[in-house]
Amino acid sequence: MEVGKVKVSYEGKTRIQASKIGSREQMGANAHRYSVAHRDGWQASIGVMDFADSQDVRCLEVGKGAPEAVYRLLHGLRMSISDGPSAGEQWVELSQARIDPEVVPPWSNLKKATSSQLDDGADADVEDVVIEAGGESGTREDLLGDESRRRGYLCCVFRQGELLPPVTSYVLTRLLPLANGYTG
């Protein structure tokens, strides 16, 4: 699938055995791996990680030639996959990775984003891409019935077990904004 300036391809399921995966000590996980090939010639590997008690999307590898800011994804900015709002559905929050222009070397954190900020950061129509991948985007309040202080954050809801919507959401909100040098 084409997502902005990258092509996303499923590589298959693999078992990752490690003494440490993120903050999880002595734990292995099944990973559904996706290859992400940028038009500029560099590649990355994204994984949907299946732990016993949770799922998330994270960057597993970044190839040579990638913008320096993209390597940040190897150290964090994972995307949690949550169950709900109804049985048979899951969702991810569409927080956006943004580079802090005052920090050298480039560093980024996740920020609340409007639809136009998501589009600008990904250099793509995020809502259209999310729909093409099989998801639905909107605010947490509208799609999840959320009444918390995060109710205005955008999210993507999709059928449980579908992998392309969360992977696409990760690419649109993490990888592409960093590759594009987006500062918000």
C-alpha positions in Angstrom: 0.0 0.0 0.0 1.2 3.5 -0.8 1.2 5.8 2.2 2.5 9.3 1.4 6.1 8.9 0.2 6.5 5.3 1.3 5.3 1.9 0.2 4.2 -0.5 3.0 4.5 -4.2 2.5 3.8 -7.1 4.8 6.8 -9.4 5.4 5.3 -12.0 7.6 5.0 -13.1 11.2 8.1 -13.8 13.3 9.0 -14.5 16.9 11.3 -12.0 18.6 13.2 -13.4 21.5 15.1 -10.8 23.5 16.2 -10.1 27.0 14.6 -6.7 26.8 12.0 -5.3 24.3 11.4 -1.8 25.3 10.7 -1.8 29.0 9.7 -5.5 29.1 12.4 -7.6 30.7 13.0 -11.3 29.6 10.0 -11.4 27.3 9.6 -12.5 23.7 6.8 -11.5 21.4 5.3 -12.4 18.1 5.7 -9.6 15.6 3.9 -9.0 12.3 6.7 -7.3 10.3 6.1 -4.6 7.7 8.7 -3.2 5.3 8.5 0.5 4.7 10.4 1.7 1.6 10.8 5.5 1.1 11.0 7.1 -2.3 14.4 8.4 -1.4 15.8 4.9 -1.2 16.0 4.1 2.5 13.9 1.5 4.3 12.5 0.8 7.8 10.9 -2.2 9.4 7.7 -1.7 11.5 6.3 -4.4 13.8 2.9 -5.0 15.3 4.0 -6.7 18.6 1.7 -9.2 20.2 2.5 -9.5 23.9 0.5 -11.7 26.3 -1.4 -8.7 27.7 -1.1 -6.0 25.0 -0.3 -5.0 21.5 1.6 -2.1 20.1 3.2 -0.8 16.8 6.9 0.1 16.9 9.9 0.6 14.6 12.2 -2.4 14.6 14.9 -1.2 12.2 15.9 1.8 10.2 18.2 1.4 7.2 21.1 3.6 6.1 20.2 6.9 4.4 17.2 7.7 6.5 16.9 11.2 7.9 18.5 11.5 11.3 15.2 12.2 13.1 13.7 8.9 12.0 16.2 7.0 14.2 14.3 8.3 17.2 11.7 5.7 16.5 14.1 3.0 17.6 14.0 4.5 21.1 10.3 5.1 21.6 7.2 6.7 20.3 5.4 3.4 20.1 1.7 3.3 19.4 -0.6 1.2 21.7 -3.4 -0.8 20.3 -6.5 -0.7 22.6 -9.6 -2.8 22.6 -13.0 -1.2 22.0 -15.1 0.9 21.6 -17.3 -2.1 20.8 -16.8 -5.8 20.8 -14.7 -6.8 17.8 -13.1 -3.4 17.4 -9.8 -1.8 18.4 -8.3 1.7 18.2 -5.1 3.7 18.2 -4.5 7.3 19.1 -3.3 9.5 16.3 -0.8 11.6 18.3 1.9 13.0 16.1 5.7 12.9 16.3 7.1 16.3 16.0 10.7 17.5 15.9 11.7 20.0 18.5 13.7 22.6 16.3 15.6 23.8 19.3 17.2 20.4 20.2 20.4 19.2 18.4 20.6 16.4 17.3 17.0 16.3 16.3 14.7 14.9 18.9 10.9 14.4 18.9 7.9 13.8 21.2 4.3 13.0 20.6 1.8 15.9 20.4 -1.9 16.3 20.0 -2.6 17.1 16.4 -5.4 18.5 14.3 -6.4 16.9 11.0 -4.5 19.6 9.0 -1.4 19.1 11.2 -1.6 15.3 10.5 -1.9 16.0 6.7 1.0 18.5 6.8 3.3 16.2 8.7 2.6 13.1 6.5 2.3 15.1 3.3 -0.8 13.1 2.6 -4.5 13.1 3.2 -4.5 11.1 6.5 -8.2 10.5 6.6 -8.3 9.1 3.1 -5.3 6.9 3.7 -6.8 5.6 7.0 -10.1 4.8 5.2 -8.3 3.0 2.4 -6.5 0.9 5.0 -9.8 -0.1 6.6 -10.1 2.3 9.5 -12.2 5.2 10.5 -10.7 8.4 12.0 -12.3 11.0 14.3 -12.0 12.4 17.8 -11.9 10.0 20.8 -15.1 11.7 21.9 -16.9 11.0 18.7 -15.6 7.5 18.0 -15.0 6.1 21.6 -17.5 8.1 23.7 -14.5 9.4 25.6 -15.2 12.1 28.2 -11.6 12.4 29.5 -9.3 15.3 28.9 -8.0 13.4 25.9 -11.5 13.4 24.2 -10.3 15.9 21.6 -7.4 13.7 20.4 -7.9 12.1 17.0 -7.9 8.3 16.8 -8.4 5.5 14.3 -11.0 2.7 15.0 -10.8 -0.6 13.1 -11.9 -4.2 13.2 -10.1 -6.3 15.8 -7.2 -8.2 14.4 -6.7 -6.0 11.3 -3.1 -5.0 11.1 -3.0 -2.5 8.2 -5.0 0.4 9.9 -2.6 0.6 13.0 0.5 0.2 10.8 -0.7 2.9 8.4 -1.6 5.1 11.4 1.9 4.6 12.8 3.6 5.5 9.4 1.3 8.6 9.0 1.8 9.9 12.6 5.4 8.8 13.5 7.6 7.9 10.5 6.5 10.4 7.9 6.4 13.5 10.1 10.0 12.7 11.2 11.2 11.9 7.7 9.6 15.1 6.5 11.3 17.2 9.3 7.9 18.3 10.6 8.0 20.7 13.5 4.3 21.6 13.7 
